[in-house]
Amino acid sequence: MRLRDLVKESLRMRPSRLVVGEVRAEECLDLLLALNAGLPGMASLHANSAREALVRWHAAVAGAETSATPDGEDIRQPRWLWVEAWLVRR
């Protein structure tokens, strides 16, 4: 079962929040639509920089099979963006 299917099925259960571990593919769109509708939630996306994170998010959303994908201008100028980064030294 794909992660996108799990995200869609969880939304049918009317959750109070949605937490997805790591998003890599078209499940980004379903998560973004749920967050935009007001459902609290979070997910992680791994990238080397904040700019690369936005590029990866846009590529994943653009890869989803739907007509509701935003154009590049929408994703490059977010109204808000919360980025949390950790540096792990060994």
Residue frames as qw, qx, qy, qz and C-alpha x, y, z in Angstrom:
[[0.000, 0.890, 0.455, 0.000, 0.00, 0.00, 0.00],
 [0.412, 0.470, -0.016, 0.781, 1.32, 3.42, -0.92],
 [0.228, -0.275, -0.454, 0.816, 1.73, 6.24, 1.61],
 [0.227, -0.059, -0.222, -0.946, -0.64, 8.39, -0.46],
 [0.550, -0.328, -0.673, -0.371, -3.37, 5.78, -0.01],
 [0.482, -0.359, -0.650, 0.466, -2.77, 5.75, 3.75],
 [0.059, -0.133, -0.165, 0.976, -2.99, 9.55, 3.94],
 [0.395, -0.163, -0.421, -0.800, -6.26, 9.54, 1.96],
 [0.588, -0.354, -0.722, -0.089, -7.75, 6.76, 4.10],
 [0.361, -0.286, -0.544, 0.701, -6.77, 8.55, 7.30],
 [0.119, -0.002, -0.034, -0.992, -8.52, 11.71, 6.10],
 [0.504, -0.295, -0.611, -0.534, -11.76, 9.72, 5.69],
 [0.546, -0.376, -0.693, 0.285, -11.66, 8.97, 9.43],
 [0.153, -0.878, -0.138, -0.432, -11.97, 12.69, 10.25],
 [0.703, -0.159, -0.404, 0.563, -8.82, 12.92, 12.41],
 [0.266, -0.931, -0.160, 0.190, -8.11, 15.72, 14.86],
 [0.069, -0.824, 0.460, 0.324, -4.55, 15.97, 13.45],
 [0.922, 0.384, -0.017, 0.052, -2.45, 14.34, 10.76],
 [0.322, -0.754, 0.542, 0.185, 1.17, 13.35, 11.35],
 [0.909, 0.410, -0.060, 0.045, 3.11, 11.81, 8.48],
 [0.766, -0.427, 0.189, 0.441, 6.69, 10.67, 9.06],
 [0.231, -0.443, 0.443, 0.744, 8.54, 11.55, 5.87],
 [0.640, 0.658, 0.296, -0.262, 6.91, 12.65, 2.64],
 [0.411, -0.344, 0.603, 0.591, 8.73, 11.88, -0.60],
 [0.144, 0.196, 0.774, 0.585, 6.19, 11.60, -3.39],
 [0.199, -0.421, -0.473, -0.748, 2.62, 12.46, -4.35],
 [0.440, -0.597, -0.642, 0.194, 1.34, 12.18, -0.76],
 [0.261, -0.165, -0.144, 0.940, 2.68, 15.74, -0.38],
 [0.206, -0.270, -0.388, -0.857, -0.32, 17.02, -2.30],
 [0.550, -0.522, -0.617, -0.212, -2.87, 15.27, -0.09],
 [0.522, -0.417, -0.427, 0.609, -1.08, 16.48, 3.03],
 [0.146, -0.013, 0.063, 0.987, -0.88, 20.03, 1.66],
 [0.343, -0.403, -0.496, -0.688, -4.60, 20.05, 0.81],
 [0.591, -0.538, -0.594, 0.095, -5.49, 18.76, 4.30],
 [0.431, -0.324, -0.272, 0.797, -3.31, 21.39, 5.99],
 [0.005, -0.140, -0.253, -0.957, -4.75, 24.10, 3.75],
 [0.449, -0.499, -0.582, -0.460, -8.27, 23.03, 4.78],
 [0.380, -0.672, 0.230, -0.593, -7.38, 23.73, 8.41],
 [0.947, -0.262, -0.186, 0.006, -6.46, 20.26, 9.69],
 [0.258, -0.835, 0.486, -0.026, -3.49, 20.54, 12.05],
 [0.985, 0.061, 0.103, 0.126, -0.60, 18.31, 11.15],
 [0.113, -0.820, 0.511, 0.229, 3.04, 17.93, 10.32],
 [0.958, 0.244, 0.069, 0.136, 5.46, 15.91, 8.23],
 [0.431, -0.657, 0.399, 0.473, 9.16, 15.81, 7.58],
 [0.732, 0.676, 0.031, 0.077, 10.93, 16.42, 4.32],
 [0.696, -0.463, 0.251, 0.488, 14.66, 15.85, 4.03],
 [0.549, 0.783, 0.063, 0.285, 16.80, 18.25, 2.00],
 [0.674, 0.005, -0.159, 0.721, 20.19, 19.96, 2.13],
 [0.089, -0.024, -0.112, 0.989, 18.74, 23.48, 2.33],
 [0.328, 0.483, 0.520, -0.623, 15.44, 25.30, 2.75],
 [0.410, 0.514, -0.327, -0.679, 15.44, 26.17, -0.96],
 [0.241, 0.182, -0.919, -0.252, 15.99, 22.52, -1.90],
 [0.174, 0.261, 0.860, -0.403, 13.16, 21.52, 0.45],
 [0.444, 0.547, 0.193, -0.683, 10.77, 23.80, -1.45],
 [0.382, 0.446, -0.632, -0.507, 12.02, 22.43, -4.78],
 [0.079, 0.031, -0.996, 0.020, 11.51, 18.85, -3.58],
 [0.303, 0.394, 0.663, -0.559, 8.05, 19.65, -2.20],
 [0.464, 0.553, -0.111, -0.683, 7.06, 21.27, -5.50],
 [0.298, 0.328, -0.825, -0.350, 8.40, 18.33, -7.51],
 [0.064, 0.130, 0.965, -0.218, 6.46, 15.88, -5.36],
 [0.379, 0.513, 0.449, -0.626, 3.25, 17.88, -5.65],
 [0.421, 0.545, -0.374, -0.621, 3.73, 18.31, -9.41],
 [0.153, 0.216, -0.945, -0.193, 4.23, 14.55, -9.72],
 [0.368, 0.243, 0.771, -0.459, 0.80, 13.83, -8.25],
 [0.051, 0.265, 0.783, 0.561, -1.82, 12.76, -10.78],
 [0.027, 0.728, 0.598, -0.334, -4.33, 15.57, -10.46],
 [0.296, 0.675, 0.290, 0.611, -5.35, 18.85, -12.02],
 [0.372, -0.909, -0.167, -0.085, -5.02, 20.73, -8.71],
 [0.749, -0.172, -0.062, 0.637, -1.24, 21.06, -8.68],
 [0.063, -0.931, -0.060, 0.354, 0.00, 24.60, -8.04],
 [0.652, 0.686, -0.102, 0.307, 2.29, 26.34, -10.45],
 [0.693, 0.062, -0.314, 0.646, 5.86, 27.19, -9.51],
 [0.006, 0.528, -0.101, 0.843, 5.03, 30.76, -8.53],
 [0.685, -0.578, -0.153, -0.416, 2.65, 29.57, -5.79],
 [0.907, -0.294, -0.200, 0.225, 5.22, 27.31, -4.15],
 [0.584, 0.254, -0.177, 0.750, 8.11, 29.79, -4.39],
 [0.080, -0.399, 0.166, -0.898, 6.23, 32.52, -2.54],
 [0.433, -0.423, -0.791, 0.088, 4.68, 30.84, 0.50],
 [0.318, -0.790, -0.112, -0.513, 2.62, 32.87, 2.92],
 [0.518, -0.688, 0.454, -0.230, 4.34, 31.09, 5.80],
 [0.822, 0.267, -0.496, 0.086, 6.94, 28.40, 6.16],
 [0.617, -0.684, 0.353, -0.163, 8.20, 26.76, 9.29],
 [0.753, 0.419, -0.481, 0.160, 11.62, 25.19, 8.87],
 [0.662, -0.665, 0.332, -0.100, 13.25, 23.31, 11.69],
 [0.713, 0.516, -0.456, 0.133, 16.78, 22.08, 11.10],
 [0.768, -0.593, 0.239, 0.032, 19.07, 19.96, 13.22],
 [0.447, 0.677, -0.577, 0.095, 22.78, 19.50, 12.93],
 [0.932, -0.349, 0.091, -0.030, 24.00, 16.19, 14.25],
 [0.217, 0.757, -0.608, 0.102, 27.70, 15.96, 14.99],
 [0.980, -0.148, -0.135, -0.015, 29.37, 12.64, 15.51]]
